Structure formats: C-alpha cells, structure tokens
C-alpha cells in the first residue's frame, strides 16, 4: 500500500514533467510519441501578429485602391484572402511604392518574430511578394 508521501511525490513529479514539456514546447511531440494526435492551436503571439499583419495589409490595399493600381490591388486582395481575411473596400492616398516597400520590410521582420515556422514562411512569402509588387507601382 502506498503512503501519502509516495502519492504526493509521484503527482509532483508528473506535474513537473508536464510543465517541462510545455516550457520546452515539446508537449505535442510527447503526445505524438504515445499515439495521440494533438489539435494545433495558434500561439497567442502569432494571433496578435496575424491581426497586425492583416491591418497593415488592409492599409496598403487602401493605398493601392487610391492609386488605381489594379495589379497591386489583385495581389493584395489575394494575400489577404489567403490569410483568411476579407479585403476591405477603403481607399487612401499615399505613395504606393513606399507603402509596399515599408510593408515588405515589416513582413520580413514579422517573419523573424513569428513563433510558428509555417506562419514565418507565410510572412516571408508575403514580404517577397510585396517587394516584387513594388516594381508595379
């Protein structure tokens, strides 16, 4: 028969092990090792970054609409849709080439800040697309 101390020590050991898995970001790996399929959830850091990216892309889209540049509007609309956002209909005045250049730099910085490698790849791709679109402005 187990004593209370043994049960408490075992429970404490399990709690420390679980905390270690969460801290080292290997909890999903442990679940996969025992045959369970973890449900992927976005990290809060990536969620707030995604919201900021969508807002910035919407701003650049408004400048592209204001400039009447259909090619850039098409590109930015597709990028926003791929991010799961609904492109806005707003228009704004401004330097389209400068807005694209700035957004491209921001997406490159965002890619380095992203937690998820997949999200980082998406952001890097957005950065490259925006840099190429600068030639259309």
Number of C-alpha atoms within 10 A of each C-alpha: 4 6 7 9 9 11 11 11 11 12 12 12 12 12 12 12 13 15 13 13 15 12 10 9 11 13 17 15 14 14 12 12 10 8 9 11 11 12 7 7 7 12 12 10 12 17 13 11 18 18 13 13 20 19 15 16 25 22 18 27 29 23 24 28 21 17 18 14 15 13 13 24 21 13 16 23 19 15 20 20 13 11 16 11 15 13 18 15 9 13 17 15 11 14 15 25 19 13 21 26 17 16 21 25 17 18 23 19 15 21 23 15 15 20 16 14 11 11 20 20 15 18 25 21 17 24 24 15 16 27 18 14 20 16 10 13 18
